[in-house]
Amino acid sequence: MSMTFAQQVVTIALCVLGTMGTRFLPFLVFSGKRPTPRYVQYLGKALPAAIFGMLVVYCLRNVDFLSGSRGLSELLAIAATAGLHLWKRQMLLSIAGGTVLYMLLVQTVF
């Protein structure tokens, strides 16, 4: 069942409003006139690592490390991701490098 043109327009408008709202709301709530609360500063420092850790756990939840070579691709990609991050300290590079290595290992070797 496809959406009508009006439904498509409303859907796109709501997506735009939701995206713009999440982008502009912090600037409206935390203006430059007053200091950012300490708990928001703490969340800004703690959440990236916590979310990255949760992503690793989510990605490895169905990997059976005790069955054949399963898990070896994942472990090598994780090691590459960690190594790239420790070396360059650029999250996008480390995530992309680990992902590319994993895809190559899964498609060619394991």
Distance bins in CASP14 RR format, pairs under 12 A and 6 or more apart:
PFRMAT RR
TARGET T0000
AUTHOR 0000-0000-0000
RMODE 2
METHOD distances of the structure
MODEL  1
1 7 0 0 0 0 0 1 0 0 0 0 0
2 8 0 0 0 0 1 0 0 0 0 0 0
2 11 0 0 0 0 0 1 0 0 0 0 0
3 9 0 0 0 0 1 0 0 0 0 0 0
3 10 0 0 0 0 1 0 0 0 0 0 0
3 11 1 0 0 1 0 0 0 0 0 0 0
3 12 0 0 0 0 0 1 0 0 0 0 0
4 10 0 0 0 0 1 0 0 0 0 0 0
4 11 0 0 0 0 0 1 0 0 0 0 0
5 11 0 0 0 0 0 1 0 0 0 0 0
5 12 0 0 0 0 0 1 0 0 0 0 0
6 12 0 0 0 0 0 1 0 0 0 0 0
6 13 0 0 0 0 0 1 0 0 0 0 0
7 13 0 0 0 0 0 1 0 0 0 0 0
7 14 0 0 0 0 0 1 0 0 0 0 0
8 14 0 0 0 0 0 1 0 0 0 0 0
8 15 0 0 0 0 0 1 0 0 0 0 0
9 15 0 0 0 0 0 1 0 0 0 0 0
9 16 0 0 0 0 0 1 0 0 0 0 0
10 16 0 0 0 0 0 1 0 0 0 0 0
10 17 0 0 0 0 0 1 0 0 0 0 0
11 17 0 0 0 0 0 1 0 0 0 0 0
11 18 0 0 0 0 0 1 0 0 0 0 0
12 18 0 0 0 0 0 1 0 0 0 0 0
12 19 0 0 0 0 0 1 0 0 0 0 0
13 19 0 0 0 0 0 1 0 0 0 0 0
13 20 0 0 0 0 0 1 0 0 0 0 0
14 20 0 0 0 0 0 1 0 0 0 0 0
14 21 0 0 0 0 0 1 0 0 0 0 0
15 21 0 0 0 0 0 1 0 0 0 0 0
15 22 0 0 0 0 0 1 0 0 0 0 0
16 22 0 0 0 0 0 1 0 0 0 0 0
16 23 0 0 0 0 0 1 0 0 0 0 0
16 24 0 0 0 0 0 1 0 0 0 0 0
17 23 0 0 0 0 0 1 0 0 0 0 0
17 24 0 0 0 0 0 1 0 0 0 0 0
17 25 0 0 0 0 0 1 0 0 0 0 0
18 24 0 0 0 0 1 0 0 0 0 0 0
18 25 0 0 0 0 1 0 0 0 0 0 0
19 25 0 0 0 0 0 1 0 0 0 0 0
20 27 0 0 0 0 0 1 0 0 0 0 0
20 28 0 0 0 0 0 1 0 0 0 0 0
21 27 0 0 0 0 0 1 0 0 0 0 0
21 28 0 0 0 0 1 0 0 0 0 0 0
21 29 0 0 0 0 0 1 0 0 0 0 0
22 28 0 0 0 0 0 1 0 0 0 0 0
22 29 0 0 0 0 0 1 0 0 0 0 0
24 30 0 0 0 0 0 1 0 0 0 0 0
24 31 0 0 0 0 0 1 0 0 0 0 0
25 31 0 0 0 0 0 1 0 0 0 0 0
26 32 0 0 0 0 0 1 0 0 0 0 0
26 36 0 0 0 0 1 0 0 0 0 0 0
26 37 0 0 0 0 0 1 0 0 0 0 0
26 40 0 0 0 0 1 0 0 0 0 0 0
26 43 0 0 0 0 0 1 0 0 0 0 0
26 44 0 0 0 0 0 1 0 0 0 0 0
27 33 0 0 0 0 0 1 0 0 0 0 0
27 36 0 0 0 0 0 1 0 0 0 0 0
29 36 0 0 0 0 1 0 0 0 0 0 0
29 37 0 0 0 0 1 0 0 0 0 0 0
29 40 0 0 0 0 1 0 0 0 0 0 0
30 36 1 0 1 0 0 0 0 0 0 0 0
30 37 1 0 0 1 0 0 0 0 0 0 0
30 39 0 0 0 0 0 1 0 0 0 0 0
30 40 1 0 0 1 0 0 0 0 0 0 0
30 41 0 0 0 0 0 1 0 0 0 0 0
30 43 0 0 0 0 0 1 0 0 0 0 0
30 44 0 0 0 0 0 1 0 0 0 0 0
34 40 0 0 0 0 0 1 0 0 0 0 0
35 41 0 0 0 0 1 0 0 0 0 0 0
36 42 0 0 0 0 0 1 0 0 0 0 0
36 43 0 0 0 0 0 1 0 0 0 0 0
36 44 0 0 0 0 1 0 0 0 0 0 0
36 45 0 0 0 0 0 1 0 0 0 0 0
37 43 0 0 0 0 1 0 0 0 0 0 0
37 44 0 0 0 0 0 1 0 0 0 0 0
38 44 0 0 0 0 0 1 0 0 0 0 0
38 45 0 0 0 0 0 1 0 0 0 0 0
39 45 0 0 0 0 0 1 0 0 0 0 0
39 46 0 0 0 0 0 1 0 0 0 0 0
39 47 0 0 0 0 0 1 0 0 0 0 0
40 46 0 0 0 0 0 1 0 0 0 0 0
40 47 0 0 0 0 0 1 0 0 0 0 0
41 47 0 0 0 0 0 1 0 0 0 0 0
42 48 0 0 0 0 0 1 0 0 0 0 0
42 50 0 0 0 0 0 1 0 0 0 0 0
43 49 0 0 0 0 0 1 0 0 0 0 0
43 50 0 0 0 0 1 0 0 0 0 0 0
43 51 0 0 0 0 0 1 0 0 0 0 0
44 50 0 0 0 0 0 1 0 0 0 0 0
44 51 0 0 0 0 0 1 0 0 0 0 0
46 52 0 0 0 0 0 1 0 0 0 0 0
46 53 0 0 0 0 0 1 0 0 0 0 0
47 53 0 0 0 0 0 1 0 0 0 0 0
47 54 0 0 0 0 1 0 0 0 0 0 0
48 54 0 0 0 0 0 1 0 0 0 0 0
48 55 0 0 0 0 0 1 0 0 0 0 0
48 85 0 0 0 0 0 1 0 0 0 0 0
48 91 1 0 0 1 0 0 0 0 0 0 0
48 95 0 0 0 0 0 1 0 0 0 0 0
49 55 0 0 0 0 0 1 0 0 0 0 0
49 56 0 0 0 0 0 1 0 0 0 0 0
49 85 0 0 0 0 0 1 0 0 0 0 0
49 91 0 0 0 0 0 1 0 0 0 0 0
50 56 0 0 0 0 0 1 0 0 0 0 0
50 57 0 0 0 0 0 1 0 0 0 0 0
51 57 0 0 0 0 0 1 0 0 0 0 0
51 58 0 0 0 0 0 1 0 0 0 0 0
51 91 0 0 0 0 0 1 0 0 0 0 0
51 95 0 0 0 0 0 1 0 0 0 0 0
52 58 0 0 0 0 0 1 0 0 0 0 0
52 59 0 0 0 0 0 1 0 0 0 0 0
52 78 0 0 0 0 0 1 0 0 0 0 0
52 81 0 0 0 0 1 0 0 0 0 0 0
52 82 0 0 0 0 0 1 0 0 0 0 0
52 85 0 0 0 0 1 0 0 0 0 0 0
52 91 1 0 0 1 0 0 0 0 0 0 0
52 94 0 0 0 0 1 0 0 0 0 0 0
52 95 0 0 0 0 1 0 0 0 0 0 0
53 59 0 0 0 0 1 0 0 0 0 0 0
53 60 0 0 0 0 0 1 0 0 0 0 0
53 78 0 0 0 0 0 1 0 0 0 0 0
53 81 0 0 0 0 0 1 0 0 0 0 0
53 82 0 0 0 0 0 1 0 0 0 0 0
54 60 0 0 0 0 0 1 0 0 0 0 0
54 61 0 0 0 0 0 1 0 0 0 0 0
55 61 0 0 0 0 0 1 0 0 0 0 0
55 78 0 0 0 0 0 1 0 0 0 0 0
55 81 0 0 0 0 0 1 0 0 0 0 0
55 91 0 0 0 0 0 1 0 0 0 0 0
55 95 0 0 0 0 1 0 0 0 0 0 0
55 99 0 0 0 0 0 1 0 0 0 0 0
56 63 0 0 0 0 0 1 0 0 0 0 0
56 74 0 0 0 0 1 0 0 0 0 0 0
56 75 0 0 0 0 0 1 0 0 0 0 0
56 77 0 0 0 0 0 1 0 0 0 0 0
56 78 1 0 0 1 0 0 0 0 0 0 0
56 81 0 0 0 0 1 0 0 0 0 0 0
56 82 0 0 0 0 1 0 0 0 0 0 0
56 95 0 0 0 0 0 1 0 0 0 0 0
56 98 0 0 0 0 0 1 0 0 0 0 0
57 63 0 0 0 0 0 1 0 0 0 0 0
57 78 0 0 0 0 0 1 0 0 0 0 0
59 71 0 0 0 0 0 1 0 0 0 0 0
59 73 0 0 0 0 0 1 0 0 0 0 0
59 74 1 0 0 1 0 0 0 0 0 0 0
59 75 0 0 0 0 0 1 0 0 0 0 0
59 77 0 0 0 0 1 0 0 0 0 0 0
59 78 0 0 0 0 1 0 0 0 0 0 0
59 81 0 0 0 0 0 1 0 0 0 0 0
59 95 0 0 0 0 0 1 0 0 0 0 0
59 98 0 0 0 0 0 1 0 0 0 0 0
59 99 0 0 0 0 0 1 0 0 0 0 0
59 102 0 0 0 0 1 0 0 0 0 0 0
60 70 0 0 0 0 0 1 0 0 0 0 0
60 71 0 0 0 0 1 0 0 0 0 0 0
60 73 0 0 0 0 0 1 0 0 0 0 0
60 74 1 0 0 1 0 0 0 0 0 0 0
60 75 0 0 0 0 1 0 0 0 0 0 0
60 77 0 0 0 0 0 1 0 0 0 0 0
60 78 0 0 0 0 1 0 0 0 0 0 0
60 102 0 0 0 0 0 1 0 0 0 0 0
61 74 0 0 0 0 0 1 0 0 0 0 0
62 70 0 0 0 0 1 0 0 0 0 0 0
62 71 0 0 0 0 0 1 0 0 0 0 0
62 74 0 0 0 0 0 1 0 0 0 0 0
63 69 0 0 0 0 0 1 0 0 0 0 0
63 70 1 0 0 1 0 0 0 0 0 0 0
63 71 1 0 1 0 0 0 0 0 0 0 0
63 72 0 0 0 0 1 0 0 0 0 0 0
63 73 0 0 0 0 1 0 0 0 0 0 0
63 74 1 0 1 0 0 0 0 0 0 0 0
63 75 0 0 0 0 1 0 0 0 0 0 0
63 77 0 0 0 0 0 1 0 0 0 0 0
63 78 0 0 0 0 0 1 0 0 0 0 0
63 102 0 0 0 0 0 1 0 0 0 0 0
63 106 0 0 0 0 0 1 0 0 0 0 0
63 110 0 0 0 0 0 1 0 0 0 0 0
64 70 1 0 1 0 0 0 0 0 0 0 0
64 71 1 0 0 1 0 0 0 0 0 0 0
64 72 0 0 0 0 0 1 0 0 0 0 0
64 74 0 0 0 0 0 1 0 0 0 0 0
65 71 1 0 1 0 0 0 0 0 0 0 0
65 72 0 0 0 0 1 0 0 0 0 0 0
65 73 0 0 0 0 0 1 0 0 0 0 0
65 74 0 0 0 0 1 0 0 0 0 0 0
65 75 1 0 0 1 0 0 0 0 0 0 0
65 78 0 0 0 0 0 1 0 0 0 0 0
66 72 0 0 0 0 0 1 0 0 0 0 0
67 110 0 0 0 0 0 1 0 0 0 0 0
68 110 0 0 0 0 1 0 0 0 0 0 0
69 75 0 0 0 0 0 1 0 0 0 0 0
69 76 0 0 0 0 0 1 0 0 0 0 0
69 105 0 0 0 0 1 0 0 0 0 0 0
69 106 0 0 0 0 0 1 0 0 0 0 0
69 109 0 0 0 0 1 0 0 0 0 0 0
69 110 1 0 1 0 0 0 0 0 0 0 0
70 105 0 0 0 0 0 1 0 0 0 0 0
70 106 0 0 0 0 0 1 0 0 0 0 0
70 110 1 0 0 1 0 0 0 0 0 0 0
71 77 0 0 0 0 1 0 0 0 0 0 0
71 78 0 0 0 0 1 0 0 0 0 0 0
71 79 0 0 0 0 0 1 0 0 0 0 0
71 102 0 0 0 0 0 1 0 0 0 0 0
71 105 0 0 0 0 1 0 0 0 0 0 0
71 106 0 0 0 0 0 1 0 0 0 0 0
71 110 0 0 0 0 1 0 0 0 0 0 0
72 78 0 0 0 0 0 1 0 0 0 0 0
72 79 0 0 0 0 0 1 0 0 0 0 0
72 101 0 0 0 0 0 1 0 0 0 0 0
72 102 0 0 0 0 0 1 0 0 0 0 0
72 105 1 0 0 1 0 0 0 0 0 0 0
72 106 0 0 0 0 0 1 0 0 0 0 0
72 109 0 0 0 0 1 0 0 0 0 0 0
72 110 1 0 0 1 0 0 0 0 0 0 0
73 79 0 0 0 0 0 1 0 0 0 0 0
73 80 0 0 0 0 0 1 0 0 0 0 0
73 98 0 0 0 0 0 1 0 0 0 0 0
73 99 0 0 0 0 0 1 0 0 0 0 0
73 101 0 0 0 0 1 0 0 0 0 0 0
73 102 1 0 1 0 0 0 0 0 0 0 0
73 103 0 0 0 0 1 0 0 0 0 0 0
73 104 0 0 0 0 1 0 0 0 0 0 0
73 105 1 0 1 0 0 0 0 0 0 0 0
73 106 1 0 1 0 0 0 0 0 0 0 0
73 107 0 0 0 0 1 0 0 0 0 0 0
73 108 0 0 0 0 0 1 0 0 0 0 0
73 109 1 0 0 1 0 0 0 0 0 0 0
73 110 1 0 1 0 0 0 0 0 0 0 0
74 80 0 0 0 0 0 1 0 0 0 0 0
74 81 0 0 0 0 0 1 0 0 0 0 0
74 98 0 0 0 0 0 1 0 0 0 0 0
74 99 0 0 0 0 0 1 0 0 0 0 0
74 101 0 0 0 0 0 1 0 0 0 0 0
74 102 1 0 0 1 0 0 0 0 0 0 0
74 103 0 0 0 0 0 1 0 0 0 0 0
74 105 0 0 0 0 1 0 0 0 0 0 0
74 106 0 0 0 0 1 0 0 0 0 0 0
74 110 0 0 0 0 1 0 0 0 0 0 0
75 81 0 0 0 0 0 1 0 0 0 0 0
75 82 0 0 0 0 0 1 0 0 0 0 0
75 98 0 0 0 0 0 1 0 0 0 0 0
75 101 0 0 0 0 0 1 0 0 0 0 0
75 102 0 0 0 0 0 1 0 0 0 0 0
75 105 0 0 0 0 0 1 0 0 0 0 0
75 110 0 0 0 0 0 1 0 0 0 0 0
76 82 0 0 0 0 0 1 0 0 0 0 0
76 83 0 0 0 0 0 1 0 0 0 0 0
76 97 0 0 0 0 0 1 0 0 0 0 0
76 98 0 0 0 0 1 0 0 0 0 0 0
76 100 0 0 0 0 0 1 0 0 0 0 0
76 101 1 0 0 1 0 0 0 0 0 0 0
76 102 1 0 0 1 0 0 0 0 0 0 0
76 103 0 0 0 0 0 1 0 0 0 0 0
76 104 0 0 0 0 0 1 0 0 0 0 0
76 105 1 0 0 1 0 0 0 0 0 0 0
76 106 0 0 0 0 0 1 0 0 0 0 0
76 109 0 0 0 0 1 0 0 0 0 0 0
76 110 0 0 0 0 1 0 0 0 0 0 0
77 83 0 0 0 0 0 1 0 0 0 0 0
77 84 0 0 0 0 0 1 0 0 0 0 0
77 94 0 0 0 0 0 1 0 0 0 0 0
77 95 0 0 0 0 0 1 0 0 0 0 0
77 96 0 0 0 0 0 1 0 0 0 0 0
77 97 0 0 0 0 1 0 0 0 0 0 0
77 98 1 0 1 0 0 0 0 0 0 0 0
77 99 1 0 0 1 0 0 0 0 0 0 0
77 100 0 0 0 0 1 0 0 0 0 0 0
77 101 1 0 1 0 0 0 0 0 0 0 0
77 102 1 1 0 0 0 0 0 0 0 0 0
77 103 0 0 0 0 1 0 0 0 0 0 0
77 104 0 0 0 0 1 0 0 0 0 0 0
77 105 1 0 0 1 0 0 0 0 0 0 0
77 106 0 0 0 0 1 0 0 0 0 0 0
77 109 0 0 0 0 0 1 0 0 0 0 0
77 110 0 0 0 0 0 1 0 0 0 0 0
78 84 0 0 0 0 0 1 0 0 0 0 0
78 85 0 0 0 0 0 1 0 0 0 0 0
78 94 0 0 0 0 0 1 0 0 0 0 0
78 95 0 0 0 0 0 1 0 0 0 0 0
78 97 0 0 0 0 0 1 0 0 0 0 0
78 98 1 0 0 1 0 0 0 0 0 0 0
78 99 0 0 0 0 0 1 0 0 0 0 0
78 101 0 0 0 0 1 0 0 0 0 0 0
78 102 0 0 0 0 1 0 0 0 0 0 0
78 105 0 0 0 0 0 1 0 0 0 0 0
79 85 0 0 0 0 0 1 0 0 0 0 0
79 86 0 0 0 0 0 1 0 0 0 0 0
79 94 0 0 0 0 0 1 0 0 0 0 0
79 97 0 0 0 0 0 1 0 0 0 0 0
79 98 0 0 0 0 1 0 0 0 0 0 0
79 101 0 0 0 0 1 0 0 0 0 0 0
79 102 0 0 0 0 0 1 0 0 0 0 0
79 105 0 0 0 0 0 1 0 0 0 0 0
80 86 0 0 0 0 0 1 0 0 0 0 0
80 87 0 0 0 0 0 1 0 0 0 0 0
80 88 0 0 0 0 0 1 0 0 0 0 0
80 93 0 0 0 0 0 1 0 0 0 0 0
80 94 0 0 0 0 1 0 0 0 0 0 0
80 95 0 0 0 0 0 1 0 0 0 0 0
80 96 0 0 0 0 0 1 0 0 0 0 0
80 97 1 0 0 1 0 0 0 0 0 0 0
80 98 1 0 1 0 0 0 0 0 0 0 0
80 99 0 0 0 0 1 0 0 0 0 0 0
80 100 0 0 0 0 1 0 0 0 0 0 0
80 101 1 0 1 0 0 0 0 0 0 0 0
80 102 0 0 0 0 1 0 0 0 0 0 0
80 103 0 0 0 0 0 1 0 0 0 0 0
80 104 0 0 0 0 0 1 0 0 0 0 0
80 105 0 0 0 0 1 0 0 0 0 0 0
81 87 0 0 0 0 0 1 0 0 0 0 0
81 88 0 0 0 0 0 1 0 0 0 0 0
81 90 0 0 0 0 0 1 0 0 0 0 0
81 91 0 0 0 0 1 0 0 0 0 0 0
81 92 0 0 0 0 0 1 0 0 0 0 0
81 93 0 0 0 0 1 0 0 0 0 0 0
81 94 1 0 1 0 0 0 0 0 0 0 0
81 95 1 0 0 1 0 0 0 0 0 0 0
81 96 0 0 0 0 1 0 0 0 0 0 0
81 97 1 0 0 1 0 0 0 0 0 0 0
81 98 1 0 1 0 0 0 0 0 0 0 0
81 99 0 0 0 0 1 0 0 0 0 0 0
81 100 0 0 0 0 0 1 0 0 0 0 0
81 101 0 0 0 0 1 0 0 0 0 0 0
81 102 0 0 0 0 1 0 0 0 0 0 0
82 88 0 0 0 0 0 1 0 0 0 0 0
82 89 0 0 0 0 0 1 0 0 0 0 0
82 91 0 0 0 0 0 1 0 0 0 0 0
82 94 1 0 0 1 0 0 0 0 0 0 0
82 95 0 0 0 0 0 1 0 0 0 0 0
82 97 0 0 0 0 0 1 0 0 0 0 0
82 98 0 0 0 0 1 0 0 0 0 0 0
82 101 0 0 0 0 0 1 0 0 0 0 0
83 89 0 0 0 0 0 1 0 0 0 0 0
83 90 0 0 0 0 0 1 0 0 0 0 0
83 93 0 0 0 0 0 1 0 0 0 0 0
83 94 1 0 0 1 0 0 0 0 0 0 0
83 95 0 0 0 0 0 1 0 0 0 0 0
83 97 0 0 0 0 1 0 0 0 0 0 0
83 98 0 0 0 0 1 0 0 0 0 0 0
83 101 0 0 0 0 0 1 0 0 0 0 0
84 90 1 0 0 1 0 0 0 0 0 0 0
84 91 0 0 0 0 1 0 0 0 0 0 0
84 92 0 0 0 0 0 1 0 0 0 0 0
84 93 1 0 1 0 0 0 0 0 0 0 0
84 94 1 0 1 0 0 0 0 0 0 0 0
84 95 0 0 0 0 1 0 0 0 0 0 0
84 96 0 0 0 0 1 0 0 0 0 0 0
84 97 1 0 0 1 0 0 0 0 0 0 0
84 98 1 0 0 1 0 0 0 0 0 0 0
84 99 0 0 0 0 0 1 0 0 0 0 0
84 100 0 0 0 0 0 1 0 0 0 0 0
84 101 0 0 0 0 1 0 0 0 0 0 0
85 91 1 0 0 1 0 0 0 0 0 0 0
85 92 0 0 0 0 0 1 0 0 0 0 0
85 93 1 0 0 1 0 0 0 0 0 0 0
85 94 1 1 0 0 0 0 0 0 0 0 0
85 95 0 0 0 0 1 0 0 0 0 0 0
85 96 0 0 0 0 0 1 0 0 0 0 0
85 97 0 0 0 0 1 0 0 0 0 0 0
85 98 0 0 0 0 1 0 0 0 0 0 0
86 93 0 0 0 0 0 1 0 0 0 0 0
86 94 0 0 0 0 1 0 0 0 0 0 0
87 93 0 0 0 0 1 0 0 0 0 0 0
87 94 0 0 0 0 1 0 0 0 0 0 0
87 97 0 0 0 0 0 1 0 0 0 0 0
88 94 1 0 0 1 0 0 0 0 0 0 0
88 95 0 0 0 0 0 1 0 0 0 0 0
88 96 0 0 0 0 0 1 0 0 0 0 0
88 97 0 0 0 0 0 1 0 0 0 0 0
90 96 0 0 0 0 1 0 0 0 0 0 0
90 97 0 0 0 0 0 1 0 0 0 0 0
91 97 0 0 0 0 0 1 0 0 0 0 0
91 98 0 0 0 0 0 1 0 0 0 0 0
92 98 0 0 0 0 0 1 0 0 0 0 0
92 99 0 0 0 0 0 1 0 0 0 0 0
93 99 0 0 0 0 0 1 0 0 0 0 0
93 100 0 0 0 0 0 1 0 0 0 0 0
94 100 0 0 0 0 0 1 0 0 0 0 0
94 101 0 0 0 0 0 1 0 0 0 0 0
95 101 0 0 0 0 0 1 0 0 0 0 0
95 102 0 0 0 0 0 1 0 0 0 0 0
96 102 0 0 0 0 0 1 0 0 0 0 0
96 103 0 0 0 0 0 1 0 0 0 0 0
97 103 0 0 0 0 1 0 0 0 0 0 0
97 104 0 0 0 0 1 0 0 0 0 0 0
97 105 0 0 0 0 0 1 0 0 0 0 0
98 104 0 0 0 0 1 0 0 0 0 0 0
98 105 0 0 0 0 1 0 0 0 0 0 0
98 106 0 0 0 0 0 1 0 0 0 0 0
99 105 0 0 0 0 0 1 0 0 0 0 0
99 106 0 0 0 0 0 1 0 0 0 0 0
100 106 0 0 0 0 0 1 0 0 0 0 0
100 107 0 0 0 0 0 1 0 0 0 0 0
100 108 0 0 0 0 0 1 0 0 0 0 0
101 107 0 0 0 0 0 1 0 0 0 0 0
101 108 0 0 0 0 0 1 0 0 0 0 0
101 109 0 0 0 0 0 1 0 0 0 0 0
101 110 0 0 0 0 0 1 0 0 0 0 0
102 108 0 0 0 0 0 1 0 0 0 0 0
102 109 0 0 0 0 0 1 0 0 0 0 0
102 110 0 0 0 0 1 0 0 0 0 0 0
103 109 0 0 0 0 0 1 0 0 0 0 0
103 110 0 0 0 0 0 1 0 0 0 0 0
104 110 0 0 0 0 0 1 0 0 0 0 0
END
